[in-house]
Amino acid sequence: MVFIAGPCVIESAEVLETVAEELVRLNQKYHIDIIFKSSFDKANRTSIRSYRGPGLEKGLQMLADIHSKYQLRTLTDIHESYQAKPAGEVVDVLQIPAFLCRQTDLLVAAAKTGKIVNIKKAQFLSGLDMEYPVQKVRESGNEQVWLTERGNIYGYNNLVVDFRNIPDMKRFTDTVIMDCTHSVQRPGAAGGKTGGNREYVPAMALAAKAFGANGFFFEVHPDPDHALSDGPNMLHLSDLEKVIQSLLS
């Protein structure tokens, strides 16, 4: 089972370290390998006034510090092709955001780093459509491709998860991840920012497991109600353990 967890965006070294310490504890207690996730830049925020992160250079250094101090594998998003090479020199997994999953140049640049490429399924695509992003990475010389389900657009400001996408995507890769927190978002539904319903996260995880998901993605924060990005759908850090316990049982 693959676990990915961390704050949506890099806010401060203190938040990163608080989360990293808990992930190390959970790794040791349950003999698992949680990959630490955070973004150096959130380029697709609803409002231009929204906090985006510390940027490429500073953000990658902060992720490198987490890896060095806590020996955690790391994952971050990239939004533009030029970011792939420097990010690939620091993190273990490069993540392609859902809205960008068809961007050929971005996929090829990520593939050429030789790192694992985790492609999030767009909100406007089916699971079967993800054959082609996978093909772009593999034909660029990289066989390490993961796919992530995160829901589909359902009218305005809402998402719905069709769990059939999970077995459909397993036709193309051995690792299909459920993004349990972004799938409970209410995009753009909170007055210039995204809302969400974190109370549904544990059920999303269990339903995805029943459909064959073998990876689980959780954005977590020690104080999600005051987080600078995606707070309403992020899981409280203190609740992560019981969700992991339910998946391991």
TORVOFI-498573 format. One record per atom (N, C-alpha, C, CB): residue in three letters; x, y negated, z negated. Coordinates in steps of 0.2 Angstrom, whole numbers, padded with zeros to 4 digits, always signed. Glycine has a CB too. Layout:
# residues N
ALAXYZ/...
This chain:
# residues 249
MET+0004+0006+0000/MET+0000+0000+0000/MET+0004-0006+0000/MET-0005+0000-0006/VAL+0003-0011+0004/VAL+0006-0017+0005/VAL+0002-0023+0001/VAL+0007-0020+0012/PHE+0006-0026-0004/PHE+0003-0032-0007/PHE+0006-0038-0006/PHE+0002-0030-0015/ILE+0003-0043-0004/ILE+0005-0050-0003/ILE+0002-0055-0008/ILE+0004-0052+0004/ALA+0005-0059-0011/ALA+0002-0064-0016/ALA+0006-0070-0017/ALA+0001-0060-0023/GLY+0003-0075-0018/GLY+0007-0081-0020/GLY+0002-0087-0019/GLY+0013-0082-0016/PRO+0005-0093-0021/PRO+0001-0099-0020/PRO+0000-0101-0012/PRO+0004-0105-0024/CYS-0005-0104-0010/CYS-0006-0106-0003/CYS-0001-0110-0001/CYS-0013-0110-0003/VAL+0001-0115-0004/VAL+0006-0120-0001/VAL+0011-0121-0007/VAL+0003-0127+0001/ILE+0018-0122-0005/ILE+0023-0124-0010/ILE+0021-0131-0013/ILE+0030-0124-0007/GLU+0019-0131-0020/GLU+0018-0137-0023/GLU+0024-0139-0027/GLU+0012-0136-0028/SER+0027-0135-0031/SER+0033-0137-0035/SER+0037-0130-0037/SER+0030-0140-0042/ALA+0043-0131-0039/ALA+0047-0125-0041/ALA+0044-0122-0047/ALA+0054-0128-0043/GLU+0040-0126-0052/GLU+0037-0123-0058/GLU+0032-0118-0056/GLU+0035-0129-0062/VAL+0027-0120-0051/VAL+0022-0116-0049/VAL+0025-0110-0046/VAL+0017-0120-0044/LEU+0029-0110-0042/LEU+0032-0104-0038/LEU+0035-0100-0043/LEU+0038-0107-0033/GLU+0039-0102-0048/GLU+0042-0098-0053/GLU+0037-0094-0058/GLU+0047-0102-0057/THR+0032-0098-0060/THR+0026-0095-0064/THR+0023-0089-0060/THR+0021-0100-0065/VAL+0022-0090-0054/VAL+0019-0084-0050/VAL+0024-0079-0049/VAL+0016-0087-0043/ALA+0030-0081-0047/ALA+0035-0075-0046/ALA+0036-0071-0052/ALA+0042-0079-0044/GLU+0036-0074-0058/GLU+0037-0070-0064/GLU+0032-0065-0065/GLU+0038-0075-0070/GLU+0026-0067-0064/GLU+0020-0062-0064/GLU+0021-0057-0059/GLU+0013-0066-0064/LEU+0023-0058-0053/LEU+0023-0053-0048/LEU+0029-0048-0050/LEU+0025-0056-0041/VAL+0034-0051-0053/VAL+0039-0046-0055/VAL+0037-0041-0060/VAL+0046-0050-0057/ARG+0033-0044-0065/ARG+0030-0040-0070/ARG+0026-0035-0067/ARG+0026-0045-0075/LEU+0021-0037-0063/LEU+0017-0032-0060/LEU+0020-0027-0056/LEU+0012-0035-0055/ASN+0026-0029-0052/ASN+0030-0024-0048/ASN+0033-0019-0053/ASN+0035-0028-0045/GLN+0035-0021-0058/GLN+0038-0016-0063/GLN+0033-0012-0067/GLN+0043-0020-0068/LYS+0028-0015-0068/LYS+0023-0011-0072/LYS+0019-0005-0068/LYS+0017-0015-0075/TYR+0018-0007-0061/TYR+0014-0003-0057/TYR+0018+0001-0052/TYR+0008-0006-0054/HIS+0025-0001-0052/HIS+0029+0002-0047/HIS+0027+0001-0040/HIS+0030+0010-0048/ILE+0026-0005-0039/ILE+0023-0007-0032/ILE+0028-0013-0029/ILE+0016-0010-0032/ASP+0027-0016-0024/ASP+0031-0020-0021/ASP+0027-0026-0018/ASP+0036-0017-0015/ILE+0026-0031-0022/ILE+0022-0037-0020/ILE+0026-0042-0016/ILE+0018-0040-0026/ILE+0024-0044-0010/ILE+0028-0049-0007/ILE+0026-0056-0009/ILE+0027-0048+0001/PHE+0030-0060-0010/PHE+0029-0067-0012/PHE+0027-0071-0006/PHE+0035-0070-0016/LYS+0021-0074-0006/LYS+0019-0079-0001/LYS+0018-0086-0003/LYS+0013-0076+0002/SER+0021-0090+0001/SER+0019-0097+0000/SER+0021-0101+0007/SER+0022-0101-0006/SER+0018-0106+0008/SER+0019-0110+0015/SER+0023-0116+0013/SER+0012-0112+0018/PHE+0028-0118+0018/PHE+0031-0124+0017/PHE+0028-0130+0020/PHE+0038-0123+0021/ASP+0023-0128+0025/ASP+0019-0133+0028/ASP+0012-0130+0030/ASP+0022-0136+0034/LYS+0007-0134+0028/LYS+0000-0132+0030/LYS-0002-0137+0035/LYS-0005-0132+0024/ALA-0001-0135+0042/ALA-0002-0139+0047/ALA-0009-0140+0049/ALA+0002-0137+0053/ASN-0013-0136+0047/ASN-0020-0136+0049/ASN-0025-0138+0044/ASN-0022-0129+0052/ARG-0023-0142+0039/ARG-0028-0145+0034/ARG-0034-0149+0037/ARG-0024-0149+0029/THR-0039-0149+0034/THR-0045-0152+0036/THR-0044-0159+0037/THR-0051-0151+0032/SER-0041-0163+0033/SER-0040-0170+0033/SER-0033-0172+0033/SER-0043-0173+0026/ILE-0032-0177+0037/ILE-0025-0180+0037/ILE-0022-0182+0030/ILE-0024-0186+0042/ARG-0026-0183+0026/ARG-0024-0185+0019/ARG-0023-0179+0014/ARG-0030-0189+0016/SER-0024-0173+0017/SER-0023-0167+0013/SER-0016-0166+0012/SER-0027-0161+0016/TYR-0014-0163+0006/TYR-0007-0161+0005/TYR-0005-0156+0009/TYR-0006-0159-0002/ARG+0001-0156+0013/ARG+0003-0151+0017/ARG+0009-0147+0015/ARG+0005-0154+0024/GLY+0013-0149+0010/GLY+0019-0146+0008/GLY+0025-0149+0008/GLY+0019-0139+0012/PRO+0031-0146+0006/PRO+0037-0150+0006/PRO+0041-0150+0013/PRO+0042-0147+0001/GLY+0038-0147+0018/GLY+0042-0147+0024/GLY+0046-0141+0025/GLY+0045-0153+0025/LEU+0049-0140+0031/LEU+0053-0134+0033/LEU+0059-0133+0029/LEU+0055-0135+0040/GLU+0064-0138+0029/GLU+0070-0137+0026/GLU+0070-0136+0018/GLU+0075-0143+0027/LYS+0066-0141+0015/LYS+0066-0140+0008/LYS+0062-0134+0006/LYS+0062-0147+0005/GLY+0056-0133+0009/GLY+0052-0127+0008/GLY+0056-0120+0009/GLY+0046-0127+0012/LEU+0059-0120+0014/LEU+0063-0113+0015/LEU+0068-0113+0009/LEU+0067-0113+0022/GLN+0072-0118+0007/GLN+0076-0118+0002/GLN+0073-0115-0005/GLN+0080-0124+0001/MET+0067-0118-0006/MET+0063-0116-0012/MET+0061-0108-0012/MET+0057-0120-0013/LEU+0060-0106-0006/LEU+0058-0099-0005/LEU+0064-0094-0006/LEU+0055-0097+0002/ALA+0070-0097-0003/ALA+0076-0093-0004/ALA+0078-0093-0011/ALA+0082-0097+0000/ASP+0077-0098-0015/ASP+0078-0098-0022/ASP+0074-0093-0026/ASP+0077-0105-0025/ILE+0068-0092-0024/ILE+0064-0087-0027/ILE+0066-0080-0025/ILE+0056-0088-0024/HIS+0068-0079-0019/HIS+0071-0072-0017/HIS+0077-0071-0021/HIS+0072-0072-0010/SER+0082-0076-0022/SER+0088-0075-0025/SER+0087-0074-0033/SER+0092-0081-0024/LYS+0083-0077-0036/LYS+0082-0077-0043/LYS+0078-0071-0045/LYS+0078-0083-0046/TYR+0072-0069-0041/TYR+0068-0064-0043/TYR+0068-0058-0039/TYR+0061-0067-0043/GLN+0072-0058-0034/GLN+0073-0052-0029/GLN+0066-0050-0027/GLN+0076-0046-0033/LEU+0062-0054-0025/LEU+0056-0053-0022/LEU+0056-0054-0014/LEU+0050-0057-0025/ARG+0053-0049-0010/ARG+0053-0051-0003/ARG+0048-0057-0002/ARG+0050-0044+0001/THR+0049-0060+0003/THR+0045-0067+0004/THR+0042-0067+0011/THR+0050-0073+0003/LEU+0036-0071+0011/LEU+0033-0072+0018/LEU+0031-0079+0018/LEU+0026-0067+0018/THR+0031-0082+0024/THR+0028-0089+0025/THR+0025-0089+0032/THR+0034-0094+0024/ASP+0021-0094+0033/ASP+0018-0096+0039/ASP+0023-0100+0044/ASP+0011-0099+0038/ILE+0022-0099+0050/ILE+0025-0103+0055/ILE+0020-0106+0060/ILE+0031-0100+0059/HIS+0020-0112+0062/HIS+0015-0115+0066/HIS+0018-0117+0073/HIS+0012-0121+0063/GLU+0025-0118+0073/GLU+0028-0120+0080/GLU+0034-0115+0081/GLU+0030-0127+0080/SER+0035-0114+0087/SER+0040-0110+0090/SER+0047-0111+0086/SER+0041-0109+0097/TYR+0049-0117+0086/TYR+0056-0119+0083/TYR+0056-0117+0076/TYR+0057-0127+0084/GLN+0051-0116+0072/GLN+0051-0114+0065/GLN+0053-0107+0064/GLN+0045-0116+0062/ALA+0052-0103+0070/ALA+0053-0096+0069/ALA+0061-0094+0067/ALA+0052-0092+0075/LYS+0065-0097+0070/LYS+0072-0095+0069/LYS+0075-0097+0062/LYS+0077-0098+0074/PRO+0074-0103+0060/PRO+0076-0104+0053/PRO+0072-0101+0047/PRO+0075-0112+0051/ALA+0065-0100+0049/ALA+0061-0096+0044/ALA+0064-0089+0043/ALA+0054-0097+0045/GLY+0065-0086+0049/GLY+0067-0079+0050/GLY+0074-0078+0046/GLY+0068-0077+0057/GLU+0078-0083+0045/GLU+0084-0082+0042/GLU+0083-0082+0034/GLU+0089-0088+0044/VAL+0077-0084+0032/VAL+0076-0084+0025/VAL+0071-0079+0022/VAL+0073-0091+0023/VAL+0065-0078+0026/VAL+0060-0074+0023/VAL+0060-0067+0027/VAL+0053-0077+0024/ASP+0057-0062+0024/ASP+0056-0055+0026/ASP+0050-0054+0031/ASP+0055-0051+0020/VAL+0045-0058+0030/VAL+0039-0058+0035/VAL+0037-0065+0037/VAL+0033-0054+0031/LEU+0037-0065+0044/LEU+0034-0071+0047/LEU+0026-0070+0048/LEU+0038-0073+0053/GLN+0022-0075+0046/GLN+0015-0074+0047/GLN+0013-0079+0052/GLN+0012-0076+0040/ILE+0009-0077+0057/ILE+0006-0081+0062/ILE-0001-0083+0060/ILE+0006-0077+0069/PRO-0003-0089+0059/PRO-0010-0091+0056/PRO-0015-0089+0061/PRO-0010-0099+0055/ALA-0021-0088+0059/ALA-0026-0085+0063/ALA-0028-0090+0069/ALA-0033-0085+0059/PHE-0028-0096+0068/PHE-0030-0100+0074/PHE-0025-0100+0079/PHE-0031-0107+0072/LEU-0019-0098+0078/LEU-0013-0098+0082/LEU-0011-0091+0085/LEU-0007-0101+0079/CYS-0015-0086+0084/CYS-0013-0079+0085/CYS-0013-0077+0092/CYS-0018-0074+0082/ARG-0015-0082+0097/ARG-0015-0081+0104/ARG-0009-0085+0107/ARG-0021-0082+0108/GLN-0005-0089+0103/GLN+0000-0093+0106/GLN+0006-0089+0108/GLN+0002-0098+0100/THR+0007-0088+0114/THR+0012-0083+0116/THR+0019-0085+0114/THR+0012-0083+0124/ASP+0021-0092+0115/ASP+0027-0094+0114/ASP+0029-0093+0106/ASP+0028-0101+0115/LEU+0024-0094+0102/LEU+0025-0093+0095/LEU+0026-0086+0093/LEU+0019-0096+0091/LEU+0022-0081+0096/LEU+0023-0074+0095/LEU+0030-0072+0097/LEU+0017-0070+0098/VAL+0032-0074+0103/VAL+0038-0072+0106/VAL+0044-0074+0101/VAL+0039-0074+0113/ALA+0043-0080+0099/ALA+0049-0083+0095/ALA+0049-0079+0088/ALA+0048-0090+0094/ALA+0043-0078+0085/ALA+0043-0074+0079/ALA+0046-0067+0080/ALA+0036-0073+0076/ALA+0044-0064+0086/ALA+0047-0057+0088/ALA+0054-0057+0088/ALA+0044-0054+0094/LYS+0057-0062+0091/LYS+0064-0062+0092/LYS+0069-0063+0086/LYS+0066-0067+0097/THR+0065-0064+0080/THR+0069-0065+0074/THR+0071-0058+0072/THR+0065-0069+0069/GLY+0067-0053+0074/GLY+0068-0046+0071/GLY+0065-0045+0065/GLY+0075-0045+0071/LYS+0061-0050+0062/LYS+0058-0049+0056/LYS+0051-0046+0057/LYS+0057-0056+0052/ILE+0048-0043+0051/ILE+0041-0041+0052/ILE+0036-0047+0054/ILE+0038-0038+0045/VAL+0032-0046+0059/VAL+0027-0052+0061/VAL+0020-0050+0059/VAL+0028-0053+0069/ASN+0017-0053+0054/ASN+0010-0052+0052/ASN+0006-0057+0056/ASN+0010-0053+0044/ILE+0002-0054+0060/ILE-0003-0059+0064/ILE-0010-0058+0061/ILE-0003-0056+0071/LYS-0012-0064+0059/LYS-0019-0065+0056/LYS-0024-0065+0062/LYS-0020-0071+0051/LYS-0029-0061+0062/LYS-0034-0061+0067/LYS-0038-0068+0067/LYS-0039-0055+0066/ALA-0039-0071+0073/ALA-0043-0077+0073/ALA-0050-0076+0071/ALA-0042-0080+0080/GLN-0053-0081+0068/GLN-0060-0081+0066/GLN-0065-0080+0072/GLN-0062-0087+0063/PHE-0062-0081+0078/PHE-0066-0081+0084/PHE-0065-0074+0088/PHE-0065-0087+0089/LEU-0061-0070+0086/LEU-0059-0064+0089/LEU-0062-0057+0086/LEU-0052-0063+0090/SER-0062-0052+0090/SER-0064-0046+0087/SER-0057-0042+0085/SER-0068-0041+0091/GLY-0058-0037+0081/GLY-0052-0033+0080/GLY-0049-0030+0086/GLY-0054-0027+0075/LEU-0053-0028+0091/LEU-0051-0025+0097/LEU-0047-0030+0101/LEU-0056-0022+0101/ASP-0048-0036+0100/ASP-0045-0041+0104/ASP-0038-0042+0102/ASP-0048-0048+0103/MET-0036-0039+0096/MET-0029-0040+0093/MET-0024-0035+0096/MET-0029-0039+0086/GLU-0026-0031+0101/GLU-0022-0027+0105/GLU-0017-0032+0109/GLU-0025-0023+0110/TYR-0019-0037+0111/TYR-0015-0041+0115/TYR-0009-0046+0112/TYR-0019-0046+0119/PRO-0011-0049+0106/PRO-0006-0052+0102/PRO+0000-0046+0100/PRO-0008-0055+0096/VAL-0002-0040+0098/VAL+0002-0035+0096/VAL+0007-0034+0102/VAL-0001-0029+0094/GLN+0004-0033+0108/GLN+0007-0032+0114/GLN+0013-0037+0115/GLN+0003-0031+0120/LYS+0011-0043+0114/LYS+0016-0049+0115/LYS+0022-0048+0111/LYS+0013-0056+0114/VAL+0021-0046+0105/VAL+0027-0045+0100/VAL+0031-0039+0102/VAL+0024-0045+0093/ARG+0028-0034+0103/ARG+0031-0028+0105/ARG+0035-0028+0112/ARG+0026-0022+0105/GLU+0032-0031+0116/GLU+0035-0032+0123/GLU+0041-0037+0123/GLU+0030-0034+0128/SER+0041-0041+0117/SER+0047-0046+0116/SER+0052-0042+0112/SER+0044-0052+0112/GLY+0052-0036+0111/GLY+0057-0032+0108/GLY+0056-0031+0100/GLY+0063-0035+0109/ASN+0051-0032+0097/ASN+0050-0031+0090/ASN+0044-0026+0089/ASN+0049-0037+0087/GLU+0045-0020+0086/GLU+0040-0015+0084/GLU+0037-0016+0077/GLU+0043-0008+0085/GLN+0039-0021+0074/GLN+0037-0022+0067/GLN+0031-0027+0067/GLN+0043-0025+0062/VAL+0025-0025+0068/VAL+0019-0029+0068/VAL+0014-0027+0063/VAL+0016-0029+0075/TRP+0011-0032+0059/TRP+0006-0030+0055/TRP+0000-0035+0058/TRP+0007-0032+0047/LEU-0006-0033+0056/LEU-0012-0037+0058/LEU-0016-0038+0051/LEU-0017-0033+0063/THR-0019-0044+0051/THR-0023-0046+0045/THR-0030-0048+0047/THR-0019-0051+0041/GLU-0035-0045+0043/GLU-0042-0047+0044/GLU-0043-0053+0039/GLU-0047-0041+0043/ARG-0047-0058+0042/ARG-0049-0064+0037/ARG-0056-0066+0039/ARG-0044-0069+0038/GLY-0060-0062+0042/GLY-0067-0065+0043/GLY-0068-0068+0050/GLY-0069-0069+0038/ASN-0074-0069+0051/ASN-0076-0072+0058/ASN-0081-0078+0056/ASN-0079-0067+0062/ILE-0081-0083+0061/ILE-0085-0088+0060/ILE-0092-0086+0060/ILE-0084-0093+0066/TYR-0096-0089+0056/TYR-0103-0087+0055/TYR-0107-0093+0055/TYR-0104-0082+0049/GLY-0109-0096+0060/GLY-0112-0103+0060/GLY-0107-0108+0058/GLY-0118-0102+0055/TYR-0110-0113+0055/TYR-0106-0119+0052/TYR-0103-0118+0045/TYR-0110-0126+0053/ASN-0097-0119+0044/ASN-0094-0119+0037/ASN-0095-0112+0033/ASN-0098-0124+0033/ASN-0095-0107+0037/ASN-0095-0101+0034/ASN-0092-0095+0038/ASN-0103-0099+0033/LEU-0090-0090+0034/LEU-0087-0084+0037/LEU-0091-0078+0035/LEU-0079-0084+0035/VAL-0090-0073+0039/VAL-0093-0066+0037/VAL-0087-0061+0039/VAL-0100-0065+0041/VAL-0087-0056+0035/VAL-0082-0051+0037/VAL-0085-0045+0040/VAL-0078-0048+0031/ASP-0083-0043+0046/ASP-0085-0036+0049/ASP-0080-0031+0048/ASP-0087-0037+0057/PHE-0081-0027+0043/PHE-0076-0022+0041/PHE-0074-0017+0046/PHE-0078-0019+0034/ARG-0078-0017+0051/ARG-0076-0012+0056/ARG-0070-0014+0060/ARG-0082-0012+0061/ASN-0068-0021+0059/ASN-0062-0023+0062/ASN-0056-0020+0060/ASN-0061-0031+0061/ILE-0056-0017+0053/ILE-0050-0014+0050/ILE-0049-0008+0054/ILE-0052-0013+0043/PRO-0053-0003+0055/PRO-0051+0003+0059/PRO-0050+0002+0066/PRO-0057+0008+0058/ASP-0053-0003+0069/ASP-0052-0005+0076/ASP-0044-0008+0076/ASP-0057-0011+0078/MET-0042-0012+0072/MET-0035-0014+0072/MET-0030-0009+0071/MET-0034-0020+0067/LYS-0032-0004+0067/LYS-0027+0002+0065/LYS-0026+0006+0072/LYS-0030+0006+0060/ARG-0029+0005+0077/ARG-0027+0008+0083/ARG-0021+0005+0086/ARG-0033+0007+0089/PHE-0019-0001+0084/PHE-0013-0004+0087/PHE-0007-0005+0082/PHE-0015-0011+0089/THR-0008-0004+0075/THR-0003-0004+0071/THR-0005+0000+0065/THR-0002-0012+0068/ASP+0001+0002+0061/ASP-0001+0007+0055/ASP-0002+0002+0049/ASP+0006+0011+0054/THR-0001-0004+0049/THR-0002-0008+0043/THR-0007-0014+0045/THR+0004-0012+0041/VAL-0013-0013+0042/VAL-0019-0018+0043/VAL-0020-0020+0036/VAL-0025-0015+0046/ILE-0020-0027+0035/ILE-0020-0030+0029/ILE-0027-0034+0028/ILE-0015-0035+0028/MET-0030-0034+0022/MET-0036-0038+0021/MET-0034-0044+0017/MET-0041-0034+0017/ASP-0036-0050+0020/ASP-0034-0056+0017/ASP-0041-0058+0013/ASP-0033-0062+0022/CYS-0040-0056+0007/CYS-0046-0056+0002/CYS-0048-0063+0000/CYS-0044-0051-0004/THR-0044-0067+0000/THR-0045-0074-0002/THR-0047-0079+0004/THR-0039-0077-0006/HIS-0044-0079+0009/HIS-0046-0083+0015/HIS-0053-0081+0018/HIS-0041-0083+0020/SER-0055-0074+0017/SER-0061-0072+0019/SER-0067-0074+0015/SER-0061-0064+0019/VAL-0066-0077+0009/VAL-0071-0080+0006/VAL-0072-0088+0006/VAL-0071-0078-0002/GLN-0068-0090+0011/GLN-0068-0098+0012/GLN-0075-0100+0014/GLN-0063-0100+0017/ARG-0076-0107+0013/ARG-0081-0110+0017/ARG-0078-0116+0021/ARG-0087-0113+0012/PRO-0076-0115+0027/PRO-0071-0119+0030/PRO-0074-0126+0031/PRO-0069-0117+0037/GLY-0071-0131+0029/GLY-0073-0138+0029/GLY-0079-0140+0026/GLY-0074-0140+0037/ALA-0081-0136+0021/ALA-0088-0137+0018/ALA-0087-0141+0011/ALA-0091-0130+0017/ALA-0082-0144+0010/ALA-0081-0147+0003/ALA-0079-0154+0004/ALA-0076-0143-0001/GLY-0082-0158+0008/GLY-0081-0165+0009/GLY-0074-0167+0011/GLY-0082-0168+0003/GLY-0072-0164+0017/GLY-0065-0166+0020/GLY-0060-0161+0018/GLY-0063-0172+0017/LYS-0062-0155+0014/LYS-0058-0150+0013/LYS-0062-0143+0013/LYS-0054-0151+0006/THR-0058-0138+0012/THR-0062-0131+0013/THR-0064-0129+0006/THR-0057-0126+0016/GLY-0070-0126+0006/GLY-0073-0123+0000/GLY-0072-0116-0001/GLY-0080-0125-0001/GLY-0075-0113-0005/GLY-0074-0105-0006/GLY-0078-0102-0012/GLY-0067-0103-0006/ASN-0078-0096-0012/ASN-0081-0092-0017/ASN-0077-0086-0020/ASN-0088-0089-0015/ARG-0072-0088-0024/ARG-0067-0083-0027/ARG-0070-0078-0030/ARG-0062-0087-0031/GLU-0076-0078-0033/GLU-0079-0073-0037/GLU-0080-0066-0032/GLU-0086-0075-0040/TYR-0080-0067-0026/TYR-0081-0061-0021/TYR-0075-0058-0020/TYR-0085-0064-0015/VAL-0069-0061-0022/VAL-0062-0058-0020/VAL-0062-0050-0022/VAL-0057-0062-0023/PRO-0063-0048-0028/PRO-0062-0041-0030/PRO-0066-0037-0025/PRO-0064-0040-0037/ALA-0073-0038-0024/ALA-0077-0034-0020/ALA-0074-0034-0013/ALA-0084-0037-0020/MET-0072-0039-0010/MET-0069-0039-0003/MET-0063-0034-0003/MET-0066-0046-0001/ALA-0059-0034-0008/ALA-0053-0030-0008/ALA-0056-0022-0008/ALA-0049-0031-0014/LEU-0060-0021-0012/LEU-0063-0014-0013/LEU-0066-0012-0006/LEU-0067-0013-0019/ALA-0070-0016-0003/ALA-0074-0014+0003/ALA-0068-0013+0008/ALA-0078-0020+0005/ALA-0063-0017+0009/ALA-0058-0016+0014/ALA-0054-0010+0013/ALA-0053-0022+0014/LYS-0053-0008+0007/LYS-0050-0001+0005/LYS-0054+0004+0008/LYS-0049-0001-0002/ALA-0061+0004+0007/ALA-0065+0009+0009/ALA-0065+0010+0017/ALA-0072+0008+0007/PHE-0064+0004+0020/PHE-0063+0005+0028/PHE-0056+0006+0030/PHE-0066-0002+0030/GLY-0052+0007+0026/GLY-0045+0010+0028/GLY-0039+0005+0028/GLY-0046+0012+0034/ALA-0041-0001+0025/ALA-0035-0006+0024/ALA-0030-0003+0020/ALA-0038-0013+0021/ASN-0024-0004+0022/ASN-0018-0002+0017/ASN-0013-0008+0015/ASN-0014+0003+0021/GLY-0016-0014+0016/GLY-0013-0020+0013/GLY-0018-0025+0011/GLY-0008-0023+0019/PHE-0016-0029+0006/PHE-0020-0033+0003/PHE-0017-0040+0001/PHE-0023-0030-0004/PHE-0020-0045+0004/PHE-0017-0052+0003/PHE-0021-0056-0002/PHE-0017-0055+0010/PHE-0018-0059-0007/PHE-0021-0063-0011/PHE-0017-0070-0012/PHE-0022-0060-0018/GLU-0021-0075-0011/GLU-0018-0082-0013/GLU-0020-0083-0020/GLU-0020-0088-0009/VAL-0014-0084-0025/VAL-0015-0084-0032/VAL-0012-0091-0034/VAL-0013-0078-0036/HIS-0015-0093-0040/HIS-0012-0099-0043/HIS-0013-0099-0050/HIS-0016-0106-0040/PRO-0009-0102-0055/PRO-0010-0102-0062/PRO-0016-0107-0064/PRO-0004-0104-0065/ASP-0018-0111-0059/ASP-0023-0116-0061/ASP-0027-0118-0054/ASP-0021-0122-0065/PRO-0030-0113-0051/PRO-0033-0114-0044/PRO-0038-0120-0044/PRO-0037-0108-0042/ASP-0041-0122-0049/ASP-0046-0127-0049/ASP-0042-0134-0048/ASP-0050-0128-0055/HIS-0036-0134-0049/HIS-0032-0140-0048/HIS-0026-0139-0043/HIS-0029-0143-0055/ALA-0027-0134-0039/ALA-0022-0132-0034/ALA-0023-0138-0028/ALA-0023-0125-0031/LEU-0017-0139-0024/LEU-0017-0144-0019/LEU-0019-0141-0013/LEU-0010-0146-0019/SER-0021-0135-0012/SER-0023-0132-0006/SER-0027-0126-0007/SER-0018-0131-0001/ASP-0033-0125-0004/ASP-0037-0119-0005/ASP-0039-0116-0012/ASP-0033-0113-0002/GLY-0039-0121-0016/GLY-0041-0119-0023/GLY-0047-0115-0024/GLY-0042-0126-0027/PRO-0053-0117-0021/PRO-0059-0114-0022/PRO-0059-0106-0020/PRO-0065-0117-0018/ASN-0055-0104-0016/ASN-0055-0097-0014/ASN-0049-0093-0017/ASN-0055-0096-0006/MET-0044-0097-0020/MET-0039-0094-0023/MET-0040-0090-0029/MET-0033-0099-0024/LEU-0037-0084-0030/LEU-0038-0080-0036/LEU-0034-0083-0042/LEU-0036-0073-0035/HIS-0037-0083-0048/HIS-0033-0085-0054/HIS-0027-0080-0055/HIS-0037-0086-0060/LEU-0021-0083-0056/LEU-0016-0078-0057/LEU-0017-0073-0062/LEU-0009-0082-0059/SER-0020-0075-0068/SER-0022-0070-0073/SER-0027-0065-0071/SER-0024-0074-0079/ASP-0030-0065-0065/ASP-0035-0060-0063/ASP-0032-0055-0058/ASP-0041-0064-0060/LEU-0026-0057-0056/LEU-0023-0053-0051/LEU-0022-0045-0053/LEU-0016-0055-0048/GLU-0020-0044-0059/GLU-0018-0038-0062/GLU-0024-0033-0061/GLU-0016-0038-0069/LYS-0030-0035-0063/LYS-0036-0031-0063/LYS-0038-0029-0056/LYS-0042-0034-0068/VAL-0037-0034-0052/VAL-0039-0032-0045/VAL-0034-0027-0042/VAL-0039-0039-0040/ILE-0028-0028-0043/ILE-0023-0023-0041/ILE-0024-0016-0044/ILE-0016-0025-0043/GLN-0026-0016-0051/GLN-0028-0010-0054/GLN-0034-0006-0051/GLN-0030-0011-0062/SER-0039-0010-0049/SER-0045-0007-0045/SER-0043-0004-0039/SER-0050-0012-0044/LEU-0038-0007-0035/LEU-0036-0004-0029/LEU-0031+0002-0029/LEU-0032-0009-0025/LEU-0028+0003-0035/LEU-0023+0008-0036/LEU-0026+0014-0039/LEU-0017+0006-0041/SER-0032+0013-0042/SER-0036+0019-0045/SER-0039+0023-0040/SER-0041+0016-0050/
